[in-house]
Amino acid sequence: MVRDTKIGGSRSHFPATKLSAIVASQSQNPQERRQAFEVLVRSYWKPVYKTIRIKWRKTNEDAKDLTQGFFSAAIEKNFFRGFDPQKARFRTYLRTCLDRYLANEQKAAQRIKRGGDKKILALDFDSAENELKFSDLPDSQSIEDYFDKEWVRSLFSIAVENLRKECESTSKSVHFKIFERYDLEAHSSDKSTYENLAFEFNLPVTKVTNYLAFARREFRRLLLENLREITLTEEEFRSEAKSLLGIDLK
């Protein structure tokens, strides 16, 4: 997680409008529908996997299969068609779909292997499992809050990775490294200052400030672009943006 609230930025405007993946998931075009589900899977698979492991007490292998199975069924049976943004946030609706799916699978009383041969994306289950080992696991009473926190963590991770790739492709790797050292390594015993970073990267302090401002601005843009894709209405988008970054978008 980032280290200070400046990452939210002083400019509070919408990112360029993109077609919501929730809308596109209902498209009659198979390719558009598939791409939309890939966006949704990338944003939600870790919270789904971890919830299955913790709430439903499934083994690593069964949780993998159930995660793939859930998203496969969501595509095939169009789970998200009934989403109404006036009644709940999409992540709440998705979690309800997940609970319903798992309850039905439980009732089937069969060895679960429903998703293993239907890969939605190449999902890094090992990284999710490793994160579980080093995190405080919730009790059954707080699993909803846990799902939401993992969703936030997933969105931030996606934005960080997209920023890294963007900086590498535009010869701005130093910008990302400064962002990484100052904002992402918050729990490091050797916390960086602007002066330390200036010395480390052989830059004036003013450039460190500018590079960090650029990286934060791009991180925020990438985060909001992804958020725009996985929300349906402007009201939901604004609400989620305020929850994530503590800002009111204009």
C-alpha positions in Angstrom: 0.0 0.0 0.0 1.2 3.5 -0.7 2.8 5.6 2.1 1.0 8.9 2.0 -2.2 10.4 0.8 -0.5 12.6 -1.8 -0.9 9.8 -4.2 -4.6 10.8 -4.5 -3.5 13.9 -6.3 -4.7 17.4 -6.1 -6.5 17.3 -9.5 -9.8 15.5 -9.1 -11.1 14.8 -12.6 -12.5 11.8 -14.3 -10.2 9.7 -16.4 -11.1 9.2 -20.0 -14.4 7.3 -20.3 -14.1 3.7 -21.1 -16.9 1.2 -21.7 -17.7 -0.5 -18.5 -16.7 -4.2 -18.5 -20.0 -4.9 -16.7 -21.8 -3.5 -19.8 -19.5 -5.1 -22.2 -19.9 -8.5 -20.5 -23.5 -8.5 -21.9 -22.3 -7.8 -25.5 -23.5 -9.9 -28.4 -19.9 -9.8 -29.7 -18.1 -12.9 -28.2 -14.7 -11.2 -28.4 -16.0 -8.1 -26.5 -17.7 -10.3 -24.0 -14.5 -12.3 -23.4 -12.4 -9.2 -23.0 -14.8 -7.7 -20.5 -14.7 -10.9 -18.4 -10.9 -10.9 -18.5 -11.0 -7.3 -17.0 -13.4 -8.5 -14.3 -11.4 -11.6 -13.5 -8.1 -9.7 -13.2 -9.7 -7.4 -10.7 -11.5 -10.0 -8.6 -9.9 -13.4 -8.8 -7.6 -13.0 -5.7 -10.4 -11.9 -3.4 -12.5 -14.8 -4.8 -9.8 -17.3 -4.3 -8.9 -16.2 -0.8 -12.5 -16.1 0.2 -13.0 -19.7 -1.0 -9.9 -20.8 1.0 -10.9 -19.0 4.2 -14.7 -18.9 4.4 -15.4 -22.2 2.6 -12.3 -23.9 4.0 -11.3 -25.4 0.7 -7.8 -26.9 0.0 -5.4 -25.1 -2.3 -6.3 -27.3 -5.3 -10.0 -27.2 -4.8 -9.9 -23.4 -4.4 -8.1 -23.1 -7.7 -10.7 -25.2 -9.5 -13.6 -23.4 -7.8 -12.2 -20.0 -8.7 -11.8 -21.0 -12.4 -15.2 -22.7 -12.2 -16.9 -19.7 -10.7 -15.7 -17.4 -13.5 -16.4 -20.0 -16.2 -20.0 -20.3 -14.9 -20.3 -16.5 -14.7 -19.5 -16.3 -18.4 -21.6 -19.2 -19.5 -24.6 -18.5 -17.4 -24.3 -14.7 -17.4 -24.3 -14.3 -13.7 -23.8 -10.5 -13.8 -26.9 -9.8 -16.0 -29.0 -9.1 -12.9 -26.7 -6.5 -11.4 -28.5 -3.4 -10.3 -26.2 -0.5 -9.2 -29.1 1.0 -7.3 -29.2 -1.9 -4.9 -25.5 -2.6 -4.2 -22.0 -2.1 -5.4 -20.8 -4.5 -8.0 -18.2 -6.1 -5.7 -21.1 -6.9 -3.2 -23.2 -8.4 -6.0 -20.2 -10.5 -7.2 -19.6 -11.8 -3.7 -23.3 -12.8 -3.5 -23.0 -14.6 -6.8 -19.9 -16.4 -5.4 -21.6 -17.5 -2.2 -24.6 -18.8 -4.2 -22.3 -20.7 -6.6 -20.3 -22.3 -3.8 -23.5 -23.2 -1.9 -24.8 -25.0 -5.0 -21.4 -26.8 -5.5 -21.5 -27.8 -1.9 -24.9 -29.3 -2.3 -23.7 -31.3 -5.3 -21.5 -33.4 -2.9 -19.1 -34.3 -5.7 -15.4 -34.0 -6.1 -14.9 -30.5 -7.5 -13.1 -30.4 -10.8 -15.4 -28.1 -12.7 -13.0 -25.2 -13.5 -9.7 -26.9 -14.0 -10.1 -27.4 -17.7 -11.6 -24.0 -18.4 -8.9 -21.5 -17.8 -10.2 -18.0 -17.9 -6.7 -16.4 -17.4 -3.4 -17.7 -16.4 -3.8 -16.9 -12.7 -0.9 -16.8 -10.3 -2.4 -18.9 -7.5 1.0 -19.3 -5.9 1.3 -15.6 -5.2 -2.2 -15.6 -3.6 -1.3 -18.6 -1.5 1.9 -16.9 -0.4 0.0 -13.8 0.6 -2.3 -15.9 2.7 0.7 -17.3 4.7 1.8 -13.9 5.7 -1.4 -12.2 6.5 -3.8 -12.2 9.4 -6.8 -14.3 8.5 -10.2 -13.0 9.4 -12.9 -14.9 11.3 -16.2 -15.8 9.7 -17.8 -12.6 11.0 -15.5 -10.3 9.1 -15.1 -12.1 5.8 -17.1 -9.4 3.9 -14.7 -6.7 5.1 -11.8 -9.0 4.2 -13.1 -9.5 0.6 -13.4 -5.8 0.2 -9.9 -5.1 1.5 -8.5 -7.8 -0.8 -10.3 -6.2 -3.7 -8.6 -2.9 -3.0 -5.3 -4.6 -2.6 -5.8 -6.3 -6.0 -6.7 -3.0 -7.7 -3.6 -1.3 -6.3 -1.4 -4.2 -7.4 -2.7 -4.1 -10.9 -2.1 -0.3 -11.1 1.4 -0.7 -9.8 2.2 -3.4 -12.3 0.7 -1.4 -15.1 2.8 1.7 -14.0 5.9 -0.4 -14.0 5.4 -1.6 -17.5 4.4 1.8 -18.7 7.6 3.4 -17.2 9.8 0.7 -18.6 8.3 1.2 -22.1 8.8 4.9 -22.0 12.3 5.1 -20.6 11.1 6.2 -17.2 12.3 3.3 -15.1 13.9 5.6 -12.6 10.5 7.4 -12.1 9.0 4.0 -11.1 12.0 3.0 -8.9 11.7 6.3 -6.9 7.9 5.7 -6.6 8.6 2.1 -5.5 11.2 3.1 -2.9 9.3 6.0 -1.4 5.6 5.0 -1.7 5.6 1.2 -1.8 8.3 0.3 0.6 6.4 1.8 3.5 7.4 -0.9 6.0 11.1 -1.0 5.1 13.5 -0.4 8.0 15.4 1.9 5.7 12.7 4.5 4.9 13.8 6.7 2.1 13.7 10.5 2.1 13.9 12.8 -0.9 17.5 13.5 0.0 18.4 9.8 0.3 16.8 9.1 -3.1 18.6 12.0 -4.7 21.9 10.6 -3.5 20.9 7.0 -4.5 19.9 8.0 -8.0 22.4 10.8 -8.5 19.7 13.4 -9.1 18.8 16.8 -7.7 16.1 16.8 -5.0 13.9 18.8 -7.3 14.0 16.0 -9.9 13.2 13.4 -7.3 10.1 15.5 -6.4 9.1 15.8 -10.0 9.7 12.1 -10.8 7.6 11.1 -7.8 4.8 13.5 -8.7 4.8 12.1 -12.2 4.6 8.5 -11.0 1.9 9.2 -8.5 -0.1 11.0 -11.2 0.2 8.1 -13.6 -0.5 5.6 -10.9 -3.7 7.4 -10.0 -4.7 7.6 -13.7 -4.2 3.9 -14.2 -6.0 3.0 -11.0 -9.0 5.1 -12.0 -9.0 3.8 -15.5 -9.3 0.3 -14.2 -11.9 1.3 -11.7 -13.9 3.0 -14.4 -14.0 -0.3 -16.4 -15.3 -2.3 -13.4 -18.1 0.1 -12.3 -21.4 0.6 -14.0 -22.5 4.1 -13.1 -20.9 7.5 -12.4 -22.3 7.4 -8.9 -20.7 4.0 -8.2 -17.4 5.1 -9.8 -17.3 8.3 -7.7 -18.1 6.4 -4.5 -15.4 3.8 -5.1 -12.9 6.4 -6.1 -13.5 8.3 -2.8 -13.1 5.0 -0.9 -9.9 4.2 -2.6 -8.1 7.5 -2.8 -10.1 9.8 -0.4 -10.9 12.3 -3.1 -14.1 13.7 -4.6 -14.0 13.5 -8.4 -15.4 16.4 -10.3 
